[in-house]
Amino acid sequence: MSEHSQPGSRPGVIHDLGYRHYDGVRDGTATIARTLFVTGLRHAYGLGRSGKSKVMPFLLLGMSVMPALIVVGVVVLTGGSSLPVSYADYTNQTQLLVSLFAAAQAPVLFSRDLRHRSIVLYFARPLAAPVFALVRWLSLTVAVWLFMSVPTLLLYLGALLSGLDKSDQTSALLKAVVLQVLLAMLIAGIAGLISSVSLRRGFAVVGSVMALIVLTGVITAVQAISAEEDADAVATAVGLFSPWSLYNGLADAWDAGVETFVPVDGAWPLAYALVALLLVAGCLLGLVARFRKVGSR
Amino acid sequence: MRNVTGEQHGPGPVITTAGLTKHYGAVHALTDLTVEVGAGVTGLVGANGAGKSTLIKILLGLLEPTGGHASVLGHDIEHGGQEIRRLVGYMPEHDCLPPDVSASDFTVHMARMSGLGASAARERSADVLRHVGLDEERYRPMGGYSTGMKQRAKLAQALAHDPQLVFLDEPTNGLDPAARNDMLRLVERIGSEFGIAVLVTSHLLGELEQVSDHVIVLDGGHLLRSSATGDFLQRTGSLLVEVVGTETERDRLGEALALRGLTCRPRGPMVAIDPPPPELAAEGVAHDLIRDVAAELGLGLMRLQPDRRHLEDVFLDGGAHV
């Protein structure tokens, strides 16, 4: 122990049989951030938390995997020539479950520390407030992406099992994965920002549901009506205002197996991609600003 | 890492501030504070709003000062915030524990957030929870804890990564007298036995009298005084005398002593005698005189003792002067 090199410098050392100092390695900031990321990802699925906090995420995950299993069963048994639903469209069809998962689990990562003020204990440690905010967002992004990718991978395995063309399936899968990553970044940013501002879990969940589910419903309705009325520009432009319509529009433009009411073409795909990236950046700036402010209180 | 830390227990100060100032608009939380804090336990005293918590947050690098400089464990607060936060522990004043996590899990997690590996964090947490006195209850969710247990859990997370310095913000807040004594003994042990420098705040001066080696008094963001606890409590040269009987006997003694050249004033049931004039200042002369006068008057002496001042007196005096 270091006491030997400093004889007599620590008062009470001779009697100190109880307290032991720590002489070992201390991790750098990057390792601490990685630990926080992994913990956050586990917590999003209720792992390392109480038993009942695992119910909601795994129930939702089960519900989103079930149709994929049925589809796989049917395709393998009947030997169809293609999957009845594309990878990207499967995520779109289960959008209610994905949005619910994000809305329910974002408060775990973004509200809890603020509400119970344990955030102060994090900020008294090496990680700075902006890094903390970004790592939390990354945890939720990966959690949401995993939620979408598990059924997608099941479908892919089923397609390969039933002997569908491997290269076609793989390119469709990769397109879907890229789109899902972008969607997960959007959803995690929006739900995270809402949860970091409204600290009561109920309000946070309702806020995220409004932003992710109700708003998307309204936009889909507006798109359907304007397509019916032949107001194509309106139908496409309105799609810029929800993460799901952005996802669908980009999937349509990229030929990833989703059909929107009006084809997204011309300069629109670029606009969709730009808006999606700006929205992600905006959410991140908002999160960083929010945690900075809390950190200096 | 510890070899770096060894230096801290040398003679150098653990914290130094120079002209530290923090203004929130028109509110002056700290004004031109220049102090040094050494090893051992240092008490930071002041009423609510005196700037104690602001000072701690600035030292942690969480708040930017409006002016002035400070360094903690040899790191400048402007540039070395992250290094400082690696080496210090912080126990905030307010509640900061998630109710659905056990103290054991929480302390492990917080140790990891300070950079300890998984197994080291588990080992240290078990150690530290034992030291703060959380036994079986450490495995229960903290939402069901009493205030005393919560304070212990908060202290455990502050010590989990074996810091060189801990900031304890009002650790005795809300505790009953027995738990308060336990906490103070623990604070004393952290400073002496654990060899960790402690900066502990309180608005109760009597508490710090018991445990700290050094006391800093803040009032309205200004430094009132900073010196060793012993200096605060130094003998003043005054004497206190009490005789058997009522106020009549007390006054008879006081008047008789005044005739012999001592300045007396009543204090409760006792007579307080100011430091004696030069002709009576020799060792024991004043004592003999008091004994003789009491005998002449036929009064029974009950008590004759040096008048030690309390921290409160210093605080009140200082407050009156500023």
Chai-1 contact restraints between the chains, C-beta under 6 A:
chainA,res_idxA,chainB,res_idxB,connection_type,confidence,min_distance_angstrom,max_distance_angstrom,comment,restraint_id
A,S2,B,R2,contact,1.0,0.0,6.0,A-B,restraint_1
A,S2,B,G6,contact,1.0,0.0,6.0,A-B,restraint_2
A,Q6,B,G6,contact,1.0,0.0,6.0,A-B,restraint_3
A,S9,B,H9,contact,1.0,0.0,6.0,A-B,restraint_4
A,R10,B,H9,contact,1.0,0.0,6.0,A-B,restraint_5
A,R10,B,G195,contact,1.0,0.0,6.0,A-B,restraint_6
A,P11,B,S192,contact,1.0,0.0,6.0,A-B,restraint_7
A,G12,B,S192,contact,1.0,0.0,6.0,A-B,restraint_8
A,G12,B,E193,contact,1.0,0.0,6.0,A-B,restraint_9
A,D16,B,E193,contact,1.0,0.0,6.0,A-B,restraint_10
A,Y19,B,F194,contact,1.0,0.0,6.0,A-B,restraint_11
A,H21,B,D162,contact,1.0,0.0,6.0,A-B,restraint_12
A,Y22,B,R124,contact,1.0,0.0,6.0,A-B,restraint_13
A,Y22,B,D162,contact,1.0,0.0,6.0,A-B,restraint_14
A,D23,B,R2,contact,1.0,0.0,6.0,A-B,restraint_15
A,G24,B,A120,contact,1.0,0.0,6.0,A-B,restraint_16
A,R26,B,M1,contact,1.0,0.0,6.0,A-B,restraint_17
A,R26,B,G115,contact,1.0,0.0,6.0,A-B,restraint_18
A,D27,B,G115,contact,1.0,0.0,6.0,A-B,restraint_19
A,I32,B,G115,contact,1.0,0.0,6.0,A-B,restraint_20
A,T35,B,R112,contact,1.0,0.0,6.0,A-B,restraint_21
A,R112,B,P98,contact,1.0,0.0,6.0,A-B,restraint_22
A,H116,B,P98,contact,1.0,0.0,6.0,A-B,restraint_23
A,R117,B,C96,contact,1.0,0.0,6.0,A-B,restraint_24
A,S118,B,C96,contact,1.0,0.0,6.0,A-B,restraint_25
A,S118,B,P98,contact,1.0,0.0,6.0,A-B,restraint_26
A,V120,B,P92,contact,1.0,0.0,6.0,A-B,restraint_27
A,V120,B,C96,contact,1.0,0.0,6.0,A-B,restraint_28
A,L121,B,C96,contact,1.0,0.0,6.0,A-B,restraint_29
A,L121,B,M110,contact,1.0,0.0,6.0,A-B,restraint_30
A,F123,B,L62,contact,1.0,0.0,6.0,A-B,restraint_31
A,A124,B,L60,contact,1.0,0.0,6.0,A-B,restraint_32
A,A124,B,R85,contact,1.0,0.0,6.0,A-B,restraint_33
A,A124,B,Y90,contact,1.0,0.0,6.0,A-B,restraint_34
A,R125,B,R85,contact,1.0,0.0,6.0,A-B,restraint_35
A,R125,B,M113,contact,1.0,0.0,6.0,A-B,restraint_36
A,R125,B,S114,contact,1.0,0.0,6.0,A-B,restraint_37
A,P126,B,Q82,contact,1.0,0.0,6.0,A-B,restraint_38
A,P126,B,R85,contact,1.0,0.0,6.0,A-B,restraint_39
A,P126,B,R86,contact,1.0,0.0,6.0,A-B,restraint_40
A,S296,B,L63,contact,1.0,0.0,6.0,A-B,restraint_41
